[in-house]
Amino acid sequence: MSNDRIFLSRPHMGGSEQLYINDAFKKNWIAPLGDNVNNFEKKMRSYTGAKSTLALSSGTAAIHLALIESDVKQNDVVFCSSLTFCATANPILYLQARPVFIDSELDTWNMCPRALEKALQQYTAIGQKPKAIIVVNLYGQTAQFDKIIALCNEYNVTLIEDAAESLGSSFRGEMSGTIGDFGIFSFNGNKIITTSGGGMLLSHNTNAIKHALFLATQARDDASHYQHSELGFNYRLSNICAGIGLGQLEVLEKRVKQRRTIFDRYEQALQSTKVKFQIELNNTVSNRWLTAFVLTNKDNTITPMTIIKKLAEHDIEARRVWKPMHMQPLYSDYDYVSVDIDNAKAIFERGVCLPSSSDLTKAQQDKVIEILKDVVETYKNN
């Protein structure tokens, strides 16, 4: 691998992360508690407007705890976006609950409100109303939450906002992660900011977050000895990783601006080609974590793999969009609700994610664009 490799989405340090890490070492607070953890949670509350935050070891852990706080138990039904990474759905199986996957809409690629309404009607009619609905903000773009929240209120179902990819995005003035009853962030190495590995659970329900903290620290009872009345988990974020997060938060707005600029340059340069980019809804702001498009040619002369392989020849990383959960072997036996055609499958079959690292240079982006245009022109003329 050459040093000139162009990555899909790589970590981008701001410069002050090491200061927070050094402070943790100086104070000998290396464990999953300390000033960095407390301040990381505090600053995330200030940034998002959430009343309560809980720093955790991963976004997956945050979804797991959100489901528990939503009272999801064995054999309960949980609705979930199908077009997502497996970490969204896997915690449903941790609890031995039953996922039902919901199709996407073609505008945002996120959960289709019409398909959600259809599923709510069907499952309520047979006495299996879901305990929770997990809605993903795909690649940074928020879902149509006005319609989804109205349905959640009508059917009295808890809404979990999987904002793993959308820190810094907003919907009608509300920050991503605060729109549902619970919100979750991921700080994995490829996200818009990183703590190396980590996540966060957010809610306006302070009591729920207090209990989630109890569970995340092995559910140790208030006793003079080690006593446990509930099943707990080792889910807390370390003080070292939280220090990285504090440094990263200082440059979050800059990273959003950088990623949005990258998206705009791709969109402008490729507007005359056979691609359609993921849209940004009115009154929303997407952090454009990844720039993604679908091919619009009617034949298979150009496919996602045509583009990905050609970019790989030049040491450039691109990927297909997420393979929907209802198409995964692990989840093939679970129900999937769509309205018309299978939109999630169609997006997967025609979708490509382009290099979107916030430190991507103009020269690197121009190289990607040049190759893309060449691929499109070559196959158009064949």
C-alpha positions in Angstrom: 0.0 0.0 0.0 1.5 3.3 -1.0 1.6 6.4 1.2 -0.5 8.2 -1.4 -3.5 5.9 -1.0 -6.8 7.8 -0.9 -9.0 6.4 1.8 -12.8 6.4 2.1 -13.0 8.1 5.5 -9.9 8.3 7.7 -9.4 9.9 11.1 -8.4 13.5 11.1 -6.8 14.8 14.3 -7.2 18.4 15.3 -4.0 18.9 17.3 -5.2 19.2 20.9 -6.1 15.6 21.5 -2.7 14.7 22.9 -3.1 17.4 25.5 -6.2 15.8 27.0 -4.5 12.3 26.8 -1.4 13.7 28.6 -3.6 15.2 31.3 -5.2 11.8 31.9 -1.8 10.1 32.3 -0.6 12.9 34.6 -3.6 12.4 36.9 -3.4 8.6 36.5 -7.1 8.5 35.4 -6.8 5.7 32.8 -10.0 3.9 33.7 -13.5 4.5 32.3 -14.0 7.5 34.5 -12.3 10.9 35.0 -12.4 14.5 34.0 -12.2 13.8 30.2 -15.2 11.5 30.3 -17.2 14.0 32.4 -16.2 16.9 30.2 -16.8 15.0 27.0 -20.4 14.3 28.1 -20.9 17.9 29.3 -19.7 19.4 26.0 -21.8 17.0 24.0 -24.8 18.1 25.9 -23.9 21.7 25.2 -23.4 21.1 21.5 -26.5 19.0 20.9 -28.9 20.4 23.5 -29.6 16.9 25.0 -30.4 16.9 28.7 -28.4 13.8 29.4 -25.5 12.0 27.7 -23.6 8.8 28.4 -20.1 8.1 26.9 -19.8 4.5 26.0 -17.4 2.0 24.4 -19.3 1.9 21.1 -22.3 3.1 19.2 -23.5 -0.5 19.3 -23.4 -0.5 23.1 -25.5 2.7 23.0 -28.2 1.0 20.9 -28.2 -2.0 23.2 -28.8 0.2 26.2 -31.4 2.3 24.4 -33.3 -0.9 23.6 -33.2 -2.0 27.3 -34.4 1.5 28.4 -37.2 1.1 25.9 -38.2 -2.1 27.8 -37.4 -4.4 24.9 -37.4 -8.0 26.0 -37.3 -11.5 24.5 -39.7 -12.0 21.7 -40.7 -8.3 21.5 -40.9 -6.7 18.0 -38.5 -3.9 17.1 -38.8 -2.1 13.7 -35.5 -1.2 12.2 -34.2 0.5 9.0 -33.0 -2.1 6.6 -30.5 0.0 4.7 -27.8 0.3 7.4 -24.8 -1.4 8.9 -25.4 -4.5 11.0 -24.5 -2.7 14.2 -27.9 -1.0 14.1 -29.8 -4.4 14.1 -27.5 -6.7 16.1 -28.5 -5.4 19.5 -32.1 -6.5 18.8 -30.8 -10.1 18.7 -28.7 -9.5 21.8 -32.0 -9.2 23.6 -33.6 -12.1 21.7 -36.2 -9.7 20.3 -37.5 -9.9 16.8 -36.4 -7.4 14.2 -38.8 -6.3 11.4 -37.0 -4.4 8.7 -38.5 -1.3 7.0 -37.8 -0.2 3.5 -36.2 3.1 2.5 -37.6 6.0 0.5 -35.8 7.1 -2.6 -35.4 10.8 -1.5 -33.3 10.4 1.7 -32.5 6.7 1.4 -33.8 6.5 5.0 -36.8 4.8 6.5 -39.9 5.2 4.4 -42.7 6.7 6.4 -45.3 5.0 4.2 -43.7 1.6 4.7 -43.4 2.3 8.5 -47.1 3.2 8.6 -48.0 0.0 6.7 -45.9 -2.1 9.2 -47.5 -0.4 12.2 -50.9 -1.1 10.9 -50.1 -4.7 10.2 -48.4 -5.5 13.4 -50.8 -3.6 15.6 -53.7 -5.5 14.0 -52.2 -8.9 15.1 -51.3 -7.6 18.6 -47.6 -7.3 18.0 -47.0 -3.6 18.1 -43.3 -2.8 18.3 -41.6 -1.8 21.5 -39.3 0.5 19.6 -38.4 1.8 16.2 -34.7 2.3 15.2 -34.4 4.9 12.5 -31.0 5.5 10.8 -29.6 8.8 9.5 -27.8 7.3 6.5 -24.5 8.9 5.6 -25.3 12.0 7.7 -28.8 12.8 6.2 -31.6 12.8 8.7 -34.8 10.9 8.0 -38.2 12.5 7.5 -38.7 12.8 11.3 -41.8 14.9 11.2 -43.8 12.1 9.6 -42.0 9.3 11.6 -42.5 11.1 15.0 -46.2 11.6 14.2 -46.5 7.8 13.6 -44.6 7.0 16.8 -46.9 9.3 18.8 -50.0 7.9 17.2 -49.0 4.3 18.0 -47.2 5.2 21.3 -43.9 3.6 20.2 -40.4 4.6 21.4 -38.2 6.2 18.8 -34.4 5.4 18.8 -32.4 7.7 16.5 -29.3 5.9 15.1 -27.2 9.0 14.5 -24.0 7.1 14.3 -23.1 8.7 11.0 -24.8 12.1 11.5 -23.1 14.0 14.3 -23.3 17.7 13.3 -26.4 17.2 11.2 -29.8 18.8 12.0 -33.5 18.5 11.3 -35.6 21.7 11.4 -33.2 23.2 13.9 -32.9 20.2 16.1 -29.5 18.6 16.4 -29.1 15.0 15.2 -29.1 12.6 18.2 -31.8 14.6 20.1 -34.7 14.0 17.8 -35.9 10.6 19.1 -36.6 9.5 22.6 -33.0 8.2 22.5 -30.2 9.0 20.2 -26.8 7.4 19.6 -23.5 8.5 18.2 -20.5 6.4 17.0 -17.0 7.6 17.3 -15.4 4.8 15.4 -12.2 5.6 13.5 -14.0 6.3 10.2 -16.7 8.7 11.6 -16.7 12.5 11.3 -14.9 12.7 14.7 -13.4 9.8 16.5 -12.4 8.6 20.0 -10.6 5.6 18.3 -13.5 3.4 19.4 -16.5 4.7 21.3 -20.1 5.9 21.3 -22.6 7.9 23.2 -26.2 7.6 24.3 -28.3 10.7 24.5 -31.8 11.5 25.8 -33.9 14.1 27.4 -35.0 11.4 29.8 -32.5 11.9 32.6 -33.8 8.9 34.7 -33.3 6.6 31.7 -29.7 7.7 31.2 -29.0 7.4 34.9 -30.2 3.7 34.8 -28.2 3.2 31.6 -25.1 4.4 33.4 -25.8 1.8 36.1 -26.1 -0.9 33.6 -23.0 0.2 31.7 -20.9 -0.1 34.8 -21.7 -3.7 35.5 -25.0 -2.9 37.4 -23.3 -2.7 40.8 -25.8 -2.2 43.6 -25.3 0.4 46.3 -23.8 -1.9 48.9 -20.6 -2.2 50.9 -19.7 -5.3 48.9 -20.0 -6.3 45.2 -23.7 -7.1 44.8 -25.7 -7.3 41.5 -29.4 -7.5 41.1 -29.5 -6.7 37.4 -27.5 -7.9 34.4 -24.9 -5.3 33.7 -22.3 -4.6 31.0 -18.7 -3.2 30.7 -19.7 -0.4 28.3 -18.1 2.7 29.7 -15.7 4.9 27.6 -12.2 5.2 28.9 -10.8 8.5 30.0 -8.0 8.2 27.4 -10.5 7.8 24.5 -12.7 10.6 25.9 -9.6 12.9 25.8 -9.4 12.2 22.1 -13.1 13.0 21.8 -12.6 16.4 23.5 -9.9 17.4 21.1 -12.1 16.2 18.2 -15.1 18.2 19.4 -13.1 21.4 19.1 -12.9 20.9 15.3 -16.3 19.3 14.7 -17.8 22.3 12.9 -14.8 22.6 10.8 -15.0 18.9 9.8 -18.7 19.3 8.9 -17.8 22.3 6.7 -15.0 20.3 5.1 -17.1 17.3 4.3 -19.9 19.4 2.9 -17.4 21.2 0.7 -16.1 17.9 -0.6 -19.7 16.8 -1.4 -20.4 20.0 -3.2 -17.3 19.7 -5.4 -18.2 16.1 -6.3 -21.8 17.1 -7.1 -20.8 20.0 -9.2 -18.2 18.1 -11.2 -20.3 15.1 -11.9 -23.7 16.7 -12.5 -23.7 15.9 -16.2 -22.9 12.2 -15.6 -25.2 9.3 -15.0 -25.3 9.6 -11.2 -27.7 10.9 -8.7 -26.4 12.0 -5.3 -28.2 11.5 -2.0 -30.3 14.6 -1.5 -30.5 17.0 1.5 -34.1 17.7 2.6 -35.3 21.2 3.0 -34.8 22.6 6.5 -32.2 20.0 7.2 -28.4 20.1 7.3 -26.4 16.9 6.5 -22.8 16.6 7.8 -22.2 14.7 4.5 -20.2 12.1 6.4 -19.9 10.2 3.2 -20.6 11.4 -0.4 -22.8 8.7 -2.0 -24.6 8.4 -5.3 -26.6 5.9 -7.3 -26.0 5.2 -10.9 -28.9 6.1 -13.2 -27.9 4.3 -16.4 -30.6 1.9 -17.4 -28.3 -1.0 -18.4 -25.5 -2.8 -16.6 -22.6 -1.4 -18.7 -21.6 0.6 -15.6 -22.1 -1.0 -12.1 -20.8 0.0 -8.7 -18.1 -2.6 -9.0 -17.0 -1.1 -12.3 -16.3 2.2 -10.6 -14.9 0.7 -7.4 -12.4 -1.6 -9.3 -11.3 1.2 -11.5 -10.6 3.5 -8.5 -8.8 0.6 -6.7 -6.4 0.4 -9.7 -5.3 3.9 -8.7 -5.0 3.0 -5.0 -8.3 4.8 -4.2 -10.8 3.3 -1.7 -14.5 3.5 -2.6 -17.2 1.2 -1.4 -20.8 0.1 -2.2 -23.5 1.4 0.0 -24.6 -0.8 2.9 -26.1 -4.1 2.0 -29.6 -4.0 3.5 -30.3 -6.1 6.5 -33.1 -8.0 4.9 -30.7 -9.3 2.3 -28.2 -10.5 4.8 -28.0 -14.2 5.6 -28.1 -13.5 9.3 -31.5 -11.8 8.9 -33.1 -13.6 6.0 -35.8 -15.2 8.1 -37.1 -11.9 9.5 -39.9 -9.9 8.0 -39.4 -6.9 5.7 -42.0 -4.3 4.9 -42.0 -2.3 1.7 -44.7 -0.3 -0.1 -43.9 -0.7 -3.7 -40.6 -1.9 -5.1 -37.7 -2.8 -2.9 -36.1 0.6 -2.7 -33.3 -0.4 -0.3 -32.3 -3.2 -2.6 -32.3 -0.8 -5.6 -30.1 1.7 -3.8 -27.7 -1.0 -2.7 -27.4 -2.4 -6.3 -26.7 1.0 -7.8 -25.0 2.9 -5.0 -21.4 4.0 -4.5 -19.6 5.8 -1.6 -16.7 8.0 -2.6 -13.6 9.1 -0.7 -14.8 11.7 1.8 -12.1 12.1 4.4 -12.2 15.7 5.7 -8.5 16.1 4.9 -9.0 15.0 1.3 -7.1 17.6 -0.8 -8.4 19.2 -4.0 -5.8 17.4 -6.0 -6.9 14.1 -4.6 -10.5 14.8 -5.2 -9.8 16.0 -8.7 -8.0 12.6 -9.3 -11.2 10.8 -8.2 -13.4 12.9 -10.3 -11.2 12.5 -13.4 -11.3 8.7 -13.1 -15.0 8.7 -12.6 -15.6 10.8 -15.6 -13.3 8.6 -17.7 -15.2 5.5 -16.6 -18.6 7.0 -17.5 -17.4 8.3 -20.9 -15.7 5.0 -21.7 -18.7 2.9 -21.1 -21.1 5.4 -22.7 -19.2 5.2 -25.9 -19.0 1.4 -26.0 
